[in-house]
C-alpha cells in the first residue's frame, strides 16, 4: 500500500496564461515617448558640448552641465533599452536610437576630456576649439523620432 502511494501521480497544477504582450501600437507609443524625451534632452547636451569648445578657459559650470546631461542621456538610454519591444521593426529602431544616444554620451565625455585636460597641448586645444555641438547623430535621432511619430499618427 505504501508503494502505491509513492507511485501515485502528482496533482495537476494549473498553468498560468502567458502574459499578454502589448500591441504594436502600444509599443510604438512607448518608444516615441522615450524618443521625445531624448530629443528634448539633446538641446542642453548640445549646448554643453558647444560650451566646451568656446575660446578661453572653460568654466566649472560647463563641467557640471556636461555631467548632468550625461546622467540624463544615460538614464534615457537605459529606459530605451528596457522597453522590451517585440516587433522586429521597433526592435531595430530601438537599437538604432540606443546607438545614437551612446554617441551623444561619448561626445559629452570626449568634450569634457578635451576641455578639462591636465596638460593641454596645441593639438588638443585645436580639437577642443572645433567642438560646436552633438552633430549629425543628434539630427538622425530627431529624424528617427519624427518618422516613428508619423507612423504612430497613421495607426
MDTraj code that builds the backbone (N, CA, C; nanometers):
import mdtraj as md
import numpy as np

residues = "UNK UNK UNK UNK UNK UNK UNK UNK UNK UNK UNK UNK UNK UNK UNK UNK UNK UNK UNK UNK UNK UNK UNK UNK UNK UNK UNK UNK UNK UNK UNK UNK UNK UNK UNK UNK UNK UNK UNK UNK UNK UNK UNK UNK UNK UNK UNK UNK UNK UNK UNK UNK UNK UNK UNK UNK UNK UNK UNK UNK UNK UNK UNK UNK UNK UNK UNK UNK UNK UNK UNK UNK UNK UNK UNK UNK UNK UNK UNK UNK UNK UNK UNK UNK UNK UNK UNK UNK UNK UNK UNK UNK UNK UNK UNK UNK UNK UNK UNK UNK UNK UNK UNK UNK UNK UNK UNK UNK UNK UNK UNK UNK UNK UNK UNK UNK UNK UNK UNK UNK UNK UNK UNK UNK UNK UNK UNK UNK UNK UNK UNK UNK UNK UNK UNK UNK UNK UNK UNK UNK UNK UNK UNK UNK UNK UNK UNK UNK UNK UNK UNK UNK UNK UNK UNK".split()
xyz = np.array([
    [0.0817, -0.1179, 0.0000],
    [0.0000, 0.0000, 0.0000],
    [0.0873, 0.1260, 0.0000],
    [0.1959, 0.1255, 0.0746],
    [0.2846, 0.2408, 0.0778],
    [0.3534, 0.2602, -0.0568],
    [0.3825, 0.1524, -0.1232],
    [0.4459, 0.1617, -0.2536],
    [0.3534, 0.2307, -0.3527],
    [0.2256, 0.1987, -0.3498],
    [0.1309, 0.2625, -0.4402],
    [0.1162, 0.4109, -0.4117],
    [0.1242, 0.4507, -0.2876],
    [0.1139, 0.5921, -0.2527],
    [0.2324, 0.6696, -0.3085],
    [0.3485, 0.6066, -0.3118],
    [0.4670, 0.6734, -0.3627],
    [0.4637, 0.6868, -0.5147],
    [0.3917, 0.5988, -0.5834],
    [0.3880, 0.5980, -0.7282],
    [0.2720, 0.6821, -0.7818],
    [0.1806, 0.7194, -0.6968],
    [0.0638, 0.7945, -0.7392],
    [0.1055, 0.9242, -0.8104],
    [0.0395, 0.9581, -0.9178],
    [0.0792, 1.0797, -0.9913],
    [0.0545, 1.2047, -0.9066],
    [0.1371, 1.3032, -0.9332],
    [0.1230, 1.4307, -0.8631],
    [-0.0030, 1.5014, -0.9120],
    [-0.0629, 1.5785, -0.8251],
    [-0.1821, 1.6514, -0.8689],
    [-0.1441, 1.7510, -0.9801],
    [-0.2349, 1.7676, -1.0705],
    [-0.2097, 1.8594, -1.1807],
    [-0.2140, 2.0032, -1.1305],
    [-0.1178, 2.0784, -1.1776],
    [-0.1176, 2.2205, -1.1430],
    [-0.1688, 2.2989, -1.2636],
    [-0.2312, 2.4069, -1.2348],
    [-0.2824, 2.4910, -1.3425],
    [-0.1686, 2.5742, -1.3997],
    [-0.1663, 2.5805, -1.5275],
    [-0.0665, 2.6652, -1.5927],
    [-0.1211, 2.8069, -1.5988],
    [-0.0326, 2.8969, -1.5713],
    [-0.0716, 3.0372, -1.5804],
    [-0.0753, 3.0768, -1.7271],
    [-0.1705, 3.1587, -1.7606],
    [-0.1750, 3.2022, -1.9013],
    [-0.0515, 3.2881, -1.9317],
    [-0.0095, 3.2811, -2.0551],
    [0.1054, 3.3610, -2.0972],
    [0.0694, 3.5083, -2.0830],
    [0.1676, 3.5888, -2.0421],
    [0.1376, 3.7314, -2.0290],
    [0.1016, 3.7914, -2.1653],
    [0.0099, 3.8826, -2.1615],
    [-0.0350, 3.9464, -2.2843],
    [0.0701, 4.0497, -2.3250],
    [0.1190, 4.0347, -2.4475],
    [0.2174, 4.1310, -2.4980],
    [0.1455, 4.2579, -2.5402],
    [0.2119, 4.3705, -2.5190],
    [0.1494, 4.4948, -2.5659],
    [0.1369, 4.4930, -2.7185],
    [0.0360, 4.5595, -2.7668],
    [0.0157, 4.5661, -2.9121],
    [0.1294, 4.6466, -2.9750],
    [0.1421, 4.6347, -3.1058],
    [0.2462, 4.7090, -3.1767],
    [0.2279, 4.8590, -3.1569],
    [0.1038, 4.9052, -3.1613],
    [0.0804, 5.0492, -3.1437],
    [0.1164, 5.0945, -3.0021],
    [0.0927, 5.0092, -2.9017],
    [0.1336, 5.0435, -2.7651],
    [0.2868, 5.0478, -2.7534],
    [0.3531, 4.9513, -2.8183],
    [0.4996, 4.9504, -2.8180],
    [0.5542, 5.0743, -2.8896],
    [0.4926, 5.1087, -3.0006],
    [0.5346, 5.2262, -3.0769],
    [0.5130, 5.3529, -2.9953],
    [0.4011, 5.3613, -2.9282],
    [0.3714, 5.4777, -2.8440],
    [0.4751, 5.4930, -2.7328],
    [0.5132, 5.3820, -2.6691],
    [0.6134, 5.3868, -2.5622],
    [0.7500, 5.4285, -2.6169],
    [0.7859, 5.3769, -2.7328],
    [0.9138, 5.4121, -2.7949],
    [0.9176, 5.5599, -2.8314],
    [0.8113, 5.6104, -2.8902],
    [0.8054, 5.7519, -2.9284],
    [0.8117, 5.8413, -2.8045],
    [0.7486, 5.8002, -2.6961],
    [0.7523, 5.8804, -2.5733],
    [0.8956, 5.8956, -2.5212],
    [0.9708, 5.7872, -2.5207],
    [1.1101, 5.7948, -2.4746],
    [1.1931, 5.8771, -2.5727],
    [1.1683, 5.8598, -2.7016],
    [1.2434, 5.9364, -2.8015],
    [1.2102, 6.0851, -2.7940],
    [1.0866, 6.1192, -2.7602],
    [1.0516, 6.2606, -2.7401],
    [1.1379, 6.3210, -2.6292],
    [1.1509, 6.2473, -2.5205],
    [1.2338, 6.2958, -2.4090],
    [1.3808, 6.3038, -2.4492],
    [1.4265, 6.2064, -2.5261],
    [1.5670, 6.2050, -2.5688],
    [1.5971, 6.3229, -2.6599],
    [1.5073, 6.3524, -2.7521],
    [1.5278, 6.4661, -2.8424],
    [1.5264, 6.5963, -2.7624],
    [1.4370, 6.6068, -2.6658],
    [1.4335, 6.7272, -2.5817],
    [1.5622, 6.7410, -2.5004],
    [1.6175, 6.6291, -2.4549],
    [1.7409, 6.6327, -2.3749],
    [1.8629, 6.6663, -2.4594],
    [1.8510, 6.6530, -2.5908],
    [1.9661, 6.6812, -2.6751],
    [1.9995, 6.8304, -2.6813],
    [1.9023, 6.9170, -2.6656],
    [1.9306, 7.0608, -2.6733],
    [2.0274, 7.1046, -2.5641],
    [2.0024, 7.0741, -2.4367],
    [2.1010, 7.1138, -2.3361],
    [2.2337, 7.0381, -2.3500],
    [2.2288, 6.9133, -2.3979],
    [2.3534, 6.8395, -2.4184],
    [2.4339, 6.9028, -2.5310],
    [2.3670, 6.9430, -2.6376],
    [2.4323, 7.0103, -2.7488],
    [2.4971, 7.1410, -2.7014],
    [2.4263, 7.2153, -2.6180],
    [2.4801, 7.3408, -2.5643],
    [2.6013, 7.3154, -2.4747],
    [2.5975, 7.2087, -2.3971],
    [2.7101, 7.1766, -2.3089],
    [2.8344, 7.1403, -2.3898],
    [2.8160, 7.0625, -2.4968],
    [2.9300, 7.0269, -2.5829],
    [2.9852, 7.1529, -2.6484],
    [2.8975, 7.2387, -2.6987],
    [2.9421, 7.3618, -2.7638],
    [3.0161, 7.4515, -2.6645],
    [2.9715, 7.4548, -2.5394],
    [3.0383, 7.5371, -2.4377],
    [3.1807, 7.4884, -2.4116],
    [3.2030, 7.3581, -2.4278],
    [3.3396, 7.3052, -2.4107],
    [3.4320, 7.3557, -2.5207],
    [3.3770, 7.3961, -2.6342],
    [3.4575, 7.4426, -2.7457],
    [3.4735, 7.5929, -2.7536],
    [3.4187, 7.6645, -2.6566],
    [3.4325, 7.8097, -2.6562],
    [3.5778, 7.8490, -2.6315],
    [3.6260, 7.9551, -2.6962],
    [3.7637, 8.0009, -2.6707],
    [3.7802, 8.0465, -2.5262],
    [3.8995, 8.0337, -2.4762],
    [3.9297, 8.0751, -2.3389],
    [3.9088, 7.9618, -2.2415],
    [3.9271, 7.9931, -2.1147],
    [3.9103, 7.8882, -2.0126],
    [3.7648, 7.8428, -2.0040],
    [3.7475, 7.7146, -1.9772],
    [3.6140, 7.6561, -1.9665],
    [3.5723, 7.6597, -1.8196],
    [3.4508, 7.7034, -1.7953],
    [3.4042, 7.7210, -1.6572],
    [3.3699, 7.5885, -1.5905],
    [3.3680, 7.5913, -1.4582],
    [3.3249, 7.4732, -1.3832],
    [3.1774, 7.4443, -1.4072],
    [3.1011, 7.5496, -1.4352],
    [2.9594, 7.5315, -1.4659],
    [2.9396, 7.4468, -1.5903],
    [3.0315, 7.4616, -1.6858],
    [3.0241, 7.3794, -1.8065],
    [3.0477, 7.2331, -1.7725],
    [3.1423, 7.2082, -1.6839],
    [3.1685, 7.0701, -1.6405],
    [3.0453, 7.0119, -1.5722],
    [2.9818, 7.0925, -1.4885],
    [2.8605, 7.0469, -1.4194],
    [2.7489, 7.0185, -1.5201],
    [2.7326, 7.1086, -1.6178],
    [2.6295, 7.0892, -1.7196],
    [2.6544, 6.9618, -1.7993],
    [2.7800, 6.9381, -1.8381],
    [2.8131, 6.8155, -1.9125],
    [2.7814, 6.6918, -1.8288],
    [2.8152, 6.6958, -1.7014],
    [2.7870, 6.5826, -1.6128],
    [2.6379, 6.5574, -1.5985],
    [2.5614, 6.6640, -1.5806],
    [2.4162, 6.6490, -1.5668],
    [2.3529, 6.5958, -1.6949],
    [2.4007, 6.6449, -1.8074],
    [2.3458, 6.5974, -1.9343],
    [2.3853, 6.4523, -1.9604],
    [2.5046, 6.4134, -1.9200],
    [2.5457, 6.2730, -1.9334],
    [2.4541, 6.1828, -1.8524],
    [2.4236, 6.2235, -1.7318],
    [2.3341, 6.1454, -1.6463],
    [2.1960, 6.1332, -1.7114],
    [2.1434, 6.2453, -1.7595],
    [2.0102, 6.2447, -1.8210],
    [2.0064, 6.1533, -1.9434],
    [2.1071, 6.1634, -2.0297],
    [2.1088, 6.0801, -2.1504],
    [2.1303, 5.9329, -2.1167],
    [2.2118, 5.9069, -2.0161],
    [2.2333, 5.7676, -1.9756],
    [2.1029, 5.7057, -1.9246],
    [2.0289, 5.7798, -1.8457],
    [1.9006, 5.7293, -1.7945],
    [1.8016, 5.7048, -1.9083],
    [1.7993, 5.7963, -2.0041],
    [1.7100, 5.7774, -2.1186],
    [1.7511, 5.6560, -2.2013],
    [1.8808, 5.6374, -2.2192],
    [1.9276, 5.5209, -2.2951],
    [1.8897, 5.3914, -2.2231],
    [1.9004, 5.3908, -2.0911],
    [1.8613, 5.2739, -2.0135],
    [1.7117, 5.2477, -2.0270],
    [1.6305, 5.3523, -2.0161],
    [1.4855, 5.3361, -2.0334],
    [1.4533, 5.2844, -2.1724],
    [1.5247, 5.3350, -2.2702],
    [1.5044, 5.2911, -2.4080],
    [1.5349, 5.1426, -2.4228],
    [1.6445, 5.0992, -2.3654],
    [1.6832, 4.9587, -2.3750],
    [1.5909, 4.8675, -2.2954],
    [1.5250, 4.9204, -2.1943],
    [1.4360, 4.8400, -2.1101],
    [1.2919, 4.8335, -2.1623],
    [1.2640, 4.8940, -2.2760],
    [1.1266, 4.8946, -2.3275],
    [1.0744, 4.7546, -2.3574],
    [1.1599, 4.6678, -2.4030],
    [1.1176, 4.5304, -2.4308],
    [1.0276, 4.5173, -2.5513],
    [1.0559, 4.5904, -2.6554],
    [0.9775, 4.5792, -2.7785],
    [0.9934, 4.4387, -2.8364],
    [0.8867, 4.3900, -2.8979],
    [0.8914, 4.2572, -2.9591],
    [0.8748, 4.2632, -3.1105],
    [0.8182, 4.3706, -3.1613],
    [0.8017, 4.3860, -3.3046],
    [0.9405, 4.4064, -3.3676],
    [0.9765, 4.3281, -3.4695],
    [1.1116, 4.3365, -3.5270],
    [1.1503, 4.4761, -3.5752],
    [1.0576, 4.5478, -3.6383],
    [1.0892, 4.6831, -3.6853],
    [1.1158, 4.7771, -3.5679],
    [1.0382, 4.7636, -3.4623],
    [1.0567, 4.8500, -3.3456],
    [1.1827, 4.8128, -3.2686],
    [1.2153, 4.6843, -3.2665],
    [1.3406, 4.6414, -3.2022],
    [1.4589, 4.7041, -3.2738],
    [1.4548, 4.7051, -3.4079],
    [1.5626, 4.7655, -3.4856],
    [1.5703, 4.9166, -3.4616],
    [1.4553, 4.9834, -3.4593],
    [1.4527, 5.1279, -3.4341],
    [1.5027, 5.1591, -3.2938],
    [1.4644, 5.0759, -3.1984],
    [1.5082, 5.0935, -3.0598],
    [1.6603, 5.0784, -3.0493],
    [1.7158, 4.9783, -3.1162],
    [1.8612, 4.9566, -3.1137],
    [1.9339, 5.0720, -3.1820],
    [1.8798, 5.1213, -3.2918],
    [1.9413, 5.2343, -3.3618],
    [1.9408, 5.3589, -3.2725],
    [1.8291, 5.3851, -3.2072],
    [1.8190, 5.5004, -3.1172],
    [1.9173, 5.4869, -3.0006],
    [1.9335, 5.3665, -2.9487],
    [2.0283, 5.3448, -2.8384],
    [2.1709, 5.3733, -2.8844],
    [2.2047, 5.3353, -3.0075],
    [2.3395, 5.3649, -3.0602],
    [2.3586, 5.5155, -3.0762],
    [2.2558, 5.5861, -3.1208],
    [2.2660, 5.7306, -3.1366],
    [2.2826, 5.7999, -3.0012],
    [2.2120, 5.7520, -2.9002],
    [2.2288, 5.8080, -2.7658],
    [2.3670, 5.7746, -2.7097],
    [2.4175, 5.6577, -2.7430],
    [2.5528, 5.6217, -2.6995],
    [2.6549, 5.7175, -2.7598],
    [2.6328, 5.7565, -2.8855],
    [2.7224, 5.8547, -2.9471],
    [2.7149, 5.9873, -2.8723],
    [2.5944, 6.0322, -2.8388],
    [2.5795, 6.1577, -2.7648],
    [2.6553, 6.1507, -2.6317],
    [2.6436, 6.0381, -2.5645],
    [2.7162, 6.0205, -2.4382],
    [2.8675, 6.0255, -2.4604],
    [2.9132, 5.9598, -2.5660],
    [3.0555, 5.9615, -2.5973],
    [3.1019, 6.1039, -2.6278],
    [3.0202, 6.1779, -2.7014],
    [3.0564, 6.3147, -2.7390],
    [3.0669, 6.4038, -2.6158],
    [2.9772, 6.3866, -2.5205],
    [2.9857, 6.4640, -2.3961],
    [3.1155, 6.4319, -2.3216],
    [3.1475, 6.3043, -2.3125],
    [3.2686, 6.2644, -2.2416],
    [3.3940, 6.3149, -2.3129],
    [3.3988, 6.2992, -2.4436],
    [3.5151, 6.3451, -2.5198],
    [3.5308, 6.4967, -2.5074],
    [3.4194, 6.5687, -2.5087],
    [3.4251, 6.7142, -2.4937],
    [3.4820, 6.7538, -2.3591],
    [3.4378, 6.6848, -2.2548],
    [3.4919, 6.7143, -2.1210],
    [3.6400, 6.6798, -2.1140],
    [3.6783, 6.5690, -2.1754],
    [3.8200, 6.5310, -2.1747],
    [3.9050, 6.6369, -2.2441],
    [3.8563, 6.6909, -2.3549],
    [3.9316, 6.7946, -2.4256],
    [3.9316, 6.9265, -2.3485],
    [3.8190, 6.9603, -2.2888],
    [3.8075, 7.0894, -2.2205],
    [3.8800, 7.0923, -2.0865],
    [3.8901, 6.9787, -2.0215],
    [3.9470, 6.9757, -1.8866],
    [4.0686, 6.8856, -1.8788],
    [4.1517, 6.8913, -1.9810],
    [4.2727, 6.8109, -1.9821],
    [4.3752, 6.8685, -1.8840],
    [4.4535, 6.7816, -1.8256],
    [4.5535, 6.8254, -1.7277],
    [4.6686, 6.8969, -1.7967],
    [4.7116, 6.8428, -1.9100],
    [4.8240, 6.9019, -1.9826],
    [4.7796, 6.9391, -2.1236],
    [4.7262, 7.0596, -2.1407],
    [4.6816, 7.0969, -2.2752],
    [4.8009, 7.1151, -2.3696],
    [4.7854, 7.0629, -2.4883],
    [4.8853, 7.0822, -2.5930],
    [4.8129, 7.1459, -2.7120],
    [4.8901, 7.1955, -2.8067],
    [4.8293, 7.2661, -2.9198],
    [4.7283, 7.1800, -2.9948],
    [4.7602, 7.0532, -3.0147],
    [4.6716, 6.9642, -3.0882],
    [4.5391, 6.9440, -3.0142],
    [4.5480, 6.9264, -2.8835],
    [4.4273, 6.9089, -2.8014],
    [4.3431, 7.0359, -2.8020],
    [4.4099, 7.1494, -2.7880],
    [4.3382, 7.2772, -2.7868],
    [4.2701, 7.3025, -2.9219],
    [4.3360, 7.2683, -3.0307],
    [4.2764, 7.2867, -3.1633],
    [4.1521, 7.1987, -3.1785],
    [4.1588, 7.0762, -3.1297],
    [4.0427, 6.9861, -3.1355],
    [3.9297, 7.0403, -3.0493],
    [3.9614, 7.0917, -2.9330],
    [3.8593, 7.1463, -2.8429],
    [3.7881, 7.2640, -2.9078],
    [3.8634, 7.3507, -2.9731],
    [3.8036, 7.4704, -3.0334],
    [3.7140, 7.4374, -3.1532],
    [3.7238, 7.3163, -3.2060],
    [3.6356, 7.2748, -3.3160],
    [3.5022, 7.2190, -3.2653],
    [3.4901, 7.1981, -3.1340],
    [3.3641, 7.1463, -3.0788],
    [3.2540, 7.2499, -3.0972],
    [3.1431, 7.2077, -3.1547],
    [3.0323, 7.3018, -3.1709],
    [2.8966, 7.2376, -3.1460],
    [2.8920, 7.1171, -3.0917],
    [2.7649, 7.0517, -3.0610],
    [2.7704, 6.9027, -3.0892],
    [2.6554, 6.8393, -3.0817],
    [2.6474, 6.6945, -3.0972],
    [2.6610, 6.6488, -3.2421],
    [2.6224, 6.7310, -3.3372],
    [2.6419, 6.6966, -3.4769],
    [2.5304, 6.6138, -3.5381],
    [2.5642, 6.5474, -3.6481],
    [2.4667, 6.4743, -3.7289],
    [2.3921, 6.3641, -3.6539],
    [2.4559, 6.2867, -3.5648],
    [2.3786, 6.1833, -3.4941],
    [2.2585, 6.2388, -3.4156],
    [2.2698, 6.3615, -3.3659],
    [2.1548, 6.4222, -3.2974],
    [2.0420, 6.4463, -3.3975],
    [2.0787, 6.4895, -3.5180],
    [1.9775, 6.5083, -3.6232],
    [1.9159, 6.3747, -3.6638],
    [1.9985, 6.2710, -3.6696],
    [1.9488, 6.1378, -3.7049],
    [1.8472, 6.0880, -3.6023],
    [1.8729, 6.1130, -3.4741],
    [1.7784, 6.0718, -3.3693],
    [1.6470, 6.1477, -3.3847],
    [1.6555, 6.2753, -3.4142],
    [1.5355, 6.3557, -3.4334],
    [1.4550, 6.3049, -3.5537],
    [1.5241, 6.2713, -3.6632],
    [1.4552, 6.2187, -3.7813],
    [1.3891, 6.0837, -3.7521],
    [1.4587, 5.9985, -3.6765],
    [1.4010, 5.8692, -3.6390],
    [1.2748, 5.8891, -3.5560],
    [1.2820, 5.9786, -3.4596],
    [1.1640, 6.0072, -3.3764],
    [1.0497, 6.0608, -3.4621],
    [1.0802, 6.1524, -3.5541],
    [0.9760, 6.2095, -3.6402],
    [0.9128, 6.1033, -3.7290],
    [0.9949, 6.0127, -3.7821],
    [0.9447, 5.9043, -3.8656],
    [0.8507, 5.8144, -3.7857],
    [0.8912, 5.7772, -3.6648],
    [0.8084, 5.6899, -3.5817],
    [0.6820, 5.7623, -3.5338],
    [0.6936, 5.8898, -3.5073],
    [0.5764, 5.9671, -3.4658],
    [0.4752, 5.9736, -3.5805],
    [0.5231, 5.9917, -3.7042],
    [0.4328, 5.9925, -3.8203],
    [0.3646, 5.8577, -3.8372],
    [0.4389, 5.7503, -3.8140],
    [0.3804, 5.6160, -3.8204],
    [0.2741, 5.5991, -3.7127],
    [0.2983, 5.6555, -3.5964],
    [0.2025, 5.6454, -3.4864],
    [0.0732, 5.7197, -3.5226],
    [0.0850, 5.8331, -3.5874],
    [-0.0346, 5.9086, -3.6300],
    [-0.1161, 5.8319, -3.7337],
    [-0.0444, 5.7523, -3.8152],
    [-0.1128, 5.6770, -3.9207],
    [-0.1829, 5.5528, -3.8691],
    [-0.1521, 5.5098, -3.7461],
    [-0.2143, 5.3878, -3.6948],
    [-0.3440, 5.4172, -3.6236],
])
top = md.Topology()
chain = top.add_chain()
for i, resn in enumerate(residues, 1):
    res = top.add_residue(resn, chain, resSeq=i)
    for name in ("N", "CA", "C"):
        top.add_atom(name, md.element.get_by_symbol(name[0]), res)
traj = md.Trajectory(xyz[None], top)
